Amino acid sequence: MGRVVNTLVSIQQKAGYKFIQWNATNNSGQPVSAGLYLYTIQEGDIRQTKKMVLLK
């Protein structure tokens, strides 16, 4: 539907390997439905959006 579900990291970080785990909740802490979600990773002017399938 084009809405933001949750923002996991919104701070600038140093280069290197990062691991983020999402507990399938929205910004209010309520569980979200199973389905297809899009996530975006941005670094400077570079933005990458990919698909993720949440199965319950």
C-alpha positions in Angstrom: 0.0 0.0 0.0 3.0 2.3 0.0 3.2 3.0 3.7 6.2 2.9 6.0 5.8 -0.1 8.3 8.9 0.3 10.5 12.2 2.2 10.5 15.0 -0.1 11.9 18.0 2.2 11.5 18.1 5.9 10.8 21.5 6.9 11.9 24.7 7.2 9.9 27.1 4.3 10.5 30.7 3.4 9.7 31.6 1.1 6.8 31.6 -2.6 7.5 29.3 -5.6 7.8 26.0 -4.9 9.5 23.2 -7.3 10.6 19.7 -6.1 11.4 16.9 -8.4 12.5 13.3 -7.3 12.2 10.8 -8.9 14.6 7.8 -8.4 12.2 6.3 -5.5 14.1 5.3 -2.0 13.0 6.5 1.3 14.6 3.8 0.8 17.3 5.1 -2.6 18.2 2.0 -4.5 16.8 2.6 -7.6 14.6 2.3 -7.1 10.9 0.6 -9.5 8.4 2.4 -12.1 6.3 3.1 -10.8 2.8 5.5 -9.0 0.5 7.4 -6.1 1.9 9.9 -3.7 0.3 12.9 -2.5 2.1 15.3 0.3 1.2 19.0 0.8 2.1 20.5 4.2 1.4 24.1 5.3 1.4 24.7 8.9 0.3 23.2 9.3 -3.1 22.9 5.5 -3.6 19.5 4.0 -2.7 18.7 0.3 -3.2 15.2 -1.2 -2.7 14.6 -4.9 -2.6 11.7 -7.3 -1.9 11.2 -9.4 1.2 8.6 -12.1 1.8 7.4 -12.5 5.4 6.0 -15.9 6.1 4.2 -16.8 9.4 
